[in-house]
């Protein structure tokens, strides 16, 4: 059914959720991108991993300090328990909970991804992100959107046609 744009839904900005594993350039770029989309950014880290305590310290240093220095509210970091080391199910449940608690808002899930120089290497590093996107499409709702934040590894050189 066709219809006009519903401007009432544009009143509140989206909530951006970004799943992170550890602090890295990929995570940094994903956070920077997420902060451009909304002032309300929630990073989630599924535990247990060996990075949790280190991640908290790095978060304070690399995220909270720069945001506060810029007089901006820093993204929140949530640790989500997962006793069986499942990552996708607790991440999806967290996102669904955020959506249910905020029925008037859209949720944008930023999925940081590593982009390799060779196409076939992509499949080695990005399975979790693709799986998360597929599960959110299947179990999510019309207010949950996914977007990838690619981090290109290495330098790309233009191909010459001789």
C-alpha positions as CSV (number, residue, x, y, z in Angstrom):
1,X,0.0,0.0,0.0
2,X,1.4,3.4,-1.0
3,X,1.3,6.4,1.2
4,X,3.2,9.5,2.2
5,X,6.1,9.8,4.5
6,X,5.0,9.7,8.2
7,X,6.8,12.7,9.6
8,X,5.5,12.0,13.1
9,X,8.0,9.1,13.2
10,X,10.9,11.5,12.5
11,X,10.5,13.5,15.8
12,X,12.8,11.4,17.9
13,X,16.3,10.3,16.6
14,X,17.1,6.6,16.5
15,X,18.9,4.7,19.2
16,X,22.1,3.2,17.8
17,X,23.3,-0.1,19.1
18,X,26.8,-1.4,18.2
19,X,28.1,-4.8,19.2
20,X,31.8,-4.8,20.0
21,X,34.2,-7.6,20.8
22,X,37.3,-5.6,21.8
23,X,38.9,-2.1,21.3
24,X,40.3,-1.9,17.8
25,X,40.4,0.5,14.8
26,X,37.3,-1.4,13.6
27,X,35.5,-0.6,16.8
28,X,36.7,3.0,16.8
29,X,35.4,3.6,13.3
30,X,32.1,2.0,14.2
31,X,31.6,4.2,17.2
32,X,32.5,7.3,15.3
33,X,30.0,6.3,12.6
34,X,27.3,5.4,15.2
35,X,27.8,8.8,16.9
36,X,27.1,10.6,13.6
37,X,23.7,8.8,13.3
38,X,22.5,9.6,16.8
39,X,23.5,11.2,20.1
40,X,22.2,8.0,21.8
41,X,24.6,5.2,21.2
42,X,24.8,2.0,23.1
43,X,27.7,-0.4,22.7
44,X,27.3,-3.9,23.9
45,X,29.9,-6.5,24.7
46,X,28.8,-10.1,25.3
47,X,30.7,-11.7,28.2
48,X,32.6,-13.8,29.2
49,X,35.7,-13.0,27.3
50,X,39.3,-12.2,28.2
51,X,38.8,-8.6,27.0
52,X,36.1,-7.4,29.5
53,X,38.2,-5.7,32.2
54,X,40.6,-4.4,29.6
55,X,37.7,-3.2,27.4
56,X,36.2,-1.2,30.3
57,X,39.5,0.6,30.9
58,X,40.0,1.2,27.2
59,X,36.4,2.4,26.8
60,X,37.0,5.0,29.5
61,X,40.2,6.2,27.9
62,X,39.4,6.0,24.2
63,X,35.6,6.8,24.2
64,X,34.4,8.5,27.4
65,X,37.3,11.0,27.7
66,X,37.2,12.3,24.1
67,X,33.4,12.6,24.2
68,X,33.4,14.5,27.5
69,X,36.3,16.7,26.3
70,X,34.0,17.6,23.3
71,X,31.1,18.3,25.8
72,X,29.1,15.4,24.4
73,X,27.4,12.5,26.2
74,X,29.5,9.4,25.6
75,X,28.1,6.2,24.3
76,X,27.1,3.8,27.0
77,X,28.9,0.4,27.3
78,X,26.8,-2.6,28.4
79,X,28.2,-6.0,29.3
80,X,25.7,-8.7,28.4
81,X,26.2,-12.0,30.2
82,X,26.5,-15.2,28.2
83,X,27.5,-18.2,30.3
84,X,27.7,-20.5,27.3
85,X,29.7,-18.1,25.1
86,X,26.8,-17.5,22.7
87,X,27.1,-14.1,21.1
88,X,24.3,-13.8,18.5
89,X,21.4,-14.8,20.7
90,X,22.2,-12.4,23.7
91,X,23.0,-9.6,21.2
92,X,19.7,-10.0,19.4
93,X,17.8,-10.3,22.7
94,X,19.4,-7.1,23.9
95,X,18.4,-5.3,20.7
96,X,14.9,-6.6,20.9
97,X,14.7,-5.4,24.6
98,X,15.9,-1.9,23.6
99,X,13.2,-1.9,20.8
100,X,10.5,-3.0,23.2
101,X,11.4,-0.4,25.8
102,X,11.3,2.3,23.2
103,X,8.3,1.7,21.0
104,X,8.3,5.1,19.4
105,X,11.9,5.0,18.3
106,X,13.8,3.3,15.5
107,X,16.8,1.2,16.4
108,X,19.9,1.2,14.1
109,X,22.4,-1.6,14.6
110,X,25.8,-0.7,13.4
111,X,27.8,-3.8,12.5
112,X,31.6,-3.1,12.3
113,X,33.2,-5.2,9.6
114,X,36.6,-5.9,8.3
115,X,37.1,-5.6,4.6
116,X,40.0,-7.5,3.2
117,X,41.9,-6.8,0.0
118,X,40.8,-10.1,-1.5
119,X,37.1,-10.9,-1.8
120,X,37.4,-14.5,-0.6
121,X,39.0,-13.3,2.7
122,X,35.8,-11.5,3.5
123,X,34.1,-14.8,4.4
124,X,36.8,-15.6,6.9
125,X,36.2,-12.6,9.1
126,X,32.6,-11.4,8.8
127,X,30.4,-14.4,9.5
128,X,29.3,-13.2,12.9
129,X,28.2,-9.8,11.4
130,X,26.2,-11.5,8.6
131,X,24.6,-13.9,11.0
132,X,23.6,-11.1,13.3
133,X,22.0,-9.2,10.4
134,X,20.1,-12.3,9.2
135,X,18.8,-13.1,12.7
136,X,17.7,-9.5,13.2
137,X,15.8,-9.6,9.8
138,X,14.1,-12.8,10.9
139,X,13.3,-11.9,14.6
140,X,13.3,-8.1,14.5
141,X,10.6,-5.7,13.7
142,X,10.0,-2.8,11.2
143,X,11.8,-0.4,13.5
144,X,15.1,-2.3,13.6
145,X,17.6,-1.4,10.9
146,X,21.1,-2.8,10.3
147,X,24.0,-1.0,8.6
148,X,27.6,-2.1,8.2
149,X,30.6,0.1,9.1
150,X,33.4,-1.3,6.9
151,X,37.0,-1.0,8.0
152,X,39.2,-1.5,4.9
153,X,42.4,-3.3,5.7
154,X,45.5,-2.5,3.7
155,X,45.9,0.0,0.9
156,X,43.9,-0.4,-2.3
157,X,45.8,0.3,-5.4
158,X,44.1,1.1,-8.6
159,X,44.2,-1.6,-11.2
160,X,45.9,-0.8,-14.4
161,X,44.4,-2.0,-17.6
162,X,47.2,-2.7,-20.0
